[in-house]
């Protein structure tokens, strides 16, 4: 009845006898409640969101549907354990390409313990979070039926430079890819960029809608929360973004979530540049992003 | 020929024998170069900006005009010292009300020394920077010819809550004010809000124009930089914002300045709320910002 998800790219995973999320075949995702306050905080967030009538429906759609909590057998065989019951975000996709992007240059919140703050502070400085306002936290890209997925270890990219991150975001929507990150940096074709990132319902449009809400909302501050981007080459599977991981959501103190918003705007800029000029030279200075690789930049 | 400025609200001030900026009567502001790398970095920024043809003129207008550097007598009597020669931003105002707002939840940059980072880190946590994405760094509000200016010590407000900051932003554009911050919290009339914050050329419109540029520009990251807001009751003196203090501007590493942008969006939200509903109850929960103080919130 319960099985380990086929397409998890980040977070605790049920393997090697560890407790991790499981899915069923009805489209539900069961996430074990962490035993410290993180578990109860995530439940509290989902309950708050469910009862908050001031969150517009179009924004609510960016969160996984919440079906309460349930005691089910833990994946590590340790017996019954409380789980969040959530929508399985990828159950409707056949061969999903997925990217988990942790948003915000700062993953710690003021009320956290000093030990937690220092740990996050160090990690934010070691990864791309500080420089870019986000870091890649996990990803898989469907290459082909034969080759399967490109699923690099997160250590390979979470401290990447802007150039590498941009290449990963290009590879995510290209057809001429292999399982190698470095090869072909110059000529990812971005063949699927117009249909996945672009268009009135594409990922960029969704990110911009989310951004508008973040410019306004003063309910929640989201720390260590991710934007999940999912798409599939199947014609009926629409590209979508979802917000995931709410164990570190805190009250807003009456200000907008400037930390999340800043990182979101940074991600938006990367994606809009790929749409505007998919073949910009990756090795050109960043201020020169309107030039392209044809050797002719006279029409800048 | 040189004199101490009448209307400086933040930064090093020429008093008690300290070296500080001076002005002349032709509208120039002379800022002493700091002796460590901050001085040379600020000069380098102004020179870079002057030669950067990709910065639009409408954005360039938000920076003080730069007239190079000049050796002039230091205000502390220590002899000739190099000074930045800048536009005196308040020389055209008779009785300017001024607010200096340091933008960004983080005032340190990755390349700084560990000692500098730790000092800024502590201060950002102690002040409102962390929670609000900015802190009030200095201000004066013209009360009346007789009463002069309300010019509180920065210690009184730089670690303020969102409610206090909002009240200061209201008092900045109100006519029924005294020199006391706390008195009358509930009934600042915001009489000048429509003409100062609002309108197609008002402060909000200017902040939004600046925001659009920050969503796009990848030239500079501005740390410890302030937005200066200036206005005057004189009919010919237009409300204006300027960016000031560039001793900690660094290369962008090919990402937008998400730290500055997030803080700017937070400030924009405060000001737009004051314009939308100047008489919102300061003691109401922040999520309830559409209610007002008339006791009737049925038309929310």
Interface residues (C-beta under 8 A of the other chain):
Chain A: X54 X105 X106 X110 X121 X125 X130 X131 X132 X133 X161 X162 X163 X215 X216 X218 X219 X252 X253 X254 X255 X256 X258 X259 X261 X262 X263 X265 X266 X268 X269 X270 X286 X287 X289
Chain B: X54 X105 X106 X110 X121 X125 X130 X131 X132 X133 X161 X162 X163 X215 X216 X218 X219 X252 X253 X254 X255 X256 X258 X259 X261 X262 X263 X265 X266 X268 X269 X270 X286 X287 X289
